[in-house]
Amino acid sequence: MNFFRDPLVRRFISATIFAAAFIWVAVVYFDVETDVMGVLFIYSVGLVLLMVLAALVLFPFIGLFRKKRSSLLEGIKNIDKNGEEENRPPRAGDE
């Protein structure tokens, strides 16, 4: 049951329950037609798909304008006295 302990799964389940409750309340208490809710669902799915597509298209362009980050190990590799690479942070007196 570790599957339900994941916060993303819990949020997805609670969002699904609240969305179903919203649709149920709209249809039962406010006399909204089921066809209207179907159209709302289709447009909502379409909007989410368009947003995902826009993110996939814009991601490479945003990556070009972001600051290039150095790799994690760059700058901490030093050469020890025997000429071999040693992974340690540089000390204050190293040149």
N, C-alpha and C positions, 0 to 999 in steps of 0.2 A: 504494500500500500504506500510505498514511497512516492509513487506516481502522483498522488493527490497532495503531497507535501510541497511540491514544487509551486512557487508563487505564481508562475505564469499559467499553470494549469488551473489553479484556484481562481485566478482572475478571469480566465476564459470561461470557466463553468459559471461563475457568478454573473458575468456579462451576458451569457446565453440565457440564464434564468431571468434576469431583469428585462432583457429584450422580449422574451416570450410573455412575461407578465405585462409589459407595455402593450403588446399587440392584443392580448386577451382583454385588458381593460378597455382599450380603444374600441374593440369590436362589440363587447358585451354592454358596456355602460354608456358609450358615446355614439352608438349606432353607426360606426364607420363600416363601410362595406368591406368585405374580404378582398375584393378586387383592388381596392385602393391600397390595402396593406401589401398585396402582392406586388403592385407597381412600386411601392416604397422600398420593398425588399430588393427588387431587381435593380432599381436605381442606386441603392446603397451598395450593392455588390459591384455595380459598374463603377461607382465613384472610388471604391477601395482599389479596384484593379487599375484604374487610371492613375491613382496616386502611386501605386507600386511601379507601374510602367514609367512614370515621370521620374521616380527616384532612381530607377535603373539607368535611365538615359542621362540624368544630370550627375550621377555619381562620378564618372570619369572627369567631367569638367570641374567639379568642385575639388577633386584630388589635384588638379593642376595648379589651382590657386592657393592651396594650403601650404603651409611651411613644411619643407622637407625635414623629417625627423631623422636623426642619426640612429644607427642600429644600437641595440642595447650593449653589445660587447665592444663597440668601437670606442677607443679611448681608454679602455682598461687593460688592454694587452700591452705588456711591456717585455722587453728582452732582459733576461737575467744575465749574470756574469758569464755563463757558459755559452751564450749566444742562442739559447733556446727561449721560446716564447713562454712567458709566465703570466697567468691570469691573476692579476692583483691590481688594485687601484693605485694610481701613481701617488708617491709620497711627496711631501713638501720640498725635499732636497733633491729630487730626481730632475735630471736635465735631459 
